[in-house]
Amino acid sequence: MTRVITYGTFDLFHEGHYRILERAKQLGDYLIVGVTTEGYDQTRGKLNVIDSLMTRIENVKKTGFADDVIIEESPGQKFRDIKKYQIDIFTVGSDWIGQFDYLKDYCEVVYLDRTKNISSTMLRTQNKQIQRMGIIGTGRIAERFIPEAKLVSGINTQGVYNPHTESAVKFAEKWGIDFYKDIEDFYEAVDAVYIATPHETHYEYIKSALEHGKHVLCEKPMVLQKAQAEELFPYAKERNLILFEGIKTAYCPGFTQLLGIACSGMIGNVRNVEACFTKLESPESRELTDLKYGGSFTELGSYCMLPIIKIFGEEYTQVRFDAINGDNGLDLFTKVSFKYPNGIATATCGLGVKSEGRLLISGTKGYIIAEAPWWKTTYFEVHHENPSDIEKYSDRFLGDGLRYEISDFLSMINGSSKSEFKLTRSESVAFADVMERFLRENR
Ligand code: CTP
């Protein structure tokens, strides 16, 4: 009996998929089809897959060509599957020519002609209107947005607005996008906006963008007052618009995995979370000279509060702020302590004091540790009482990681996302509340 194997995502099942399965089956007597998991697709940079794994498996089964369907969840699995299932022939479409030649030592490798003029990518973009994205702000973060957005299909960065015309013109020239002098013209030309301006201007920009019927992806901290967040989310919802806080860590695959493990019982009940992020900034930087809204907590606090609020929730019983302020009154180093009925947590941030940036989650049966830069989670360990009992986890974090949040933002606009759980509206409200309390106490 000749055993054949092939793999794919099989999103929005189309003729090309049908034809490759048909021909794969003809190569032998028994066909195994590997269907990729959402997590694996994300780590290999394939974002925006629309159909769920179950739907994709069902569609493969419906063809009647597959004798067995397996799931593909990690790199290197193909080699193991070939051994495990005693495969004689490995086959994929000609778009992969040469890429699987390394398997020739173990079985025959056949590249079948790809069906012309059809692909899942094409269907994904055809089905949906391309979202024209506009950027407000021209700082460092805005610079990172453009190359990352290019990797997400279905989005096009149209133009930029900044009341400081000179920097907007420079930015637009550098990135080959349009520049708008008048914000009304800017809104006219886009479907969604990315707000990357100084923190204190977010609220007004979000409001005006929503008023103009635009979806909003706003950099963290989205707003600095609880009431503002409580006002803006329902305002967006009433208008069928998406308002989305961009804390990139929340959307990063490794961090989602880490949270899953923390909440799975593997380390027992979580009792303590310590999250630390420090980044030394020059005393002349905006972060250390904006006397009202600068400082370490407004800059980095969102990252450190994220694992705490995700794990313990929004109902802390006590929050306390300890900060070391510089001569101008801005916090150079801040420790925020939370008390919960069954746990405690600290969020530590620094722009003028360096510390070991790490995330430590302690439970009744063990702990999870992720070293800096844990906010771009690629690696973490789970430890238990026995010091040699360590489980190691790694995941990929591609580029600057903004692609993950942009992709989730787009999926929410298109109505195909189930990702609100990664950062809920009420969690964003809770972050704004802590920011507000901090600023009231510290300034
Ligand atoms: N395939 C094919 N002809 C097409 C599209 C895909 O023969 N027109 C083959 C691929 O070569 C692969 C299998 O179908 O062997 C599964 O491909 P998949 O990546 O799921 O489909 P694509 O349409 O290529 O998806 P995407 O656009 O997301 O890359």
Residues whose N, C-alpha, C, O or C-beta is under 5 A from the ligand:
A	BS01	CTP	Y7 G8 T9 F10 D11 G16 H17 I20 V92 G93 S94 D95 D113 R114 T115 K116 I118 S119 S120 T121 M122
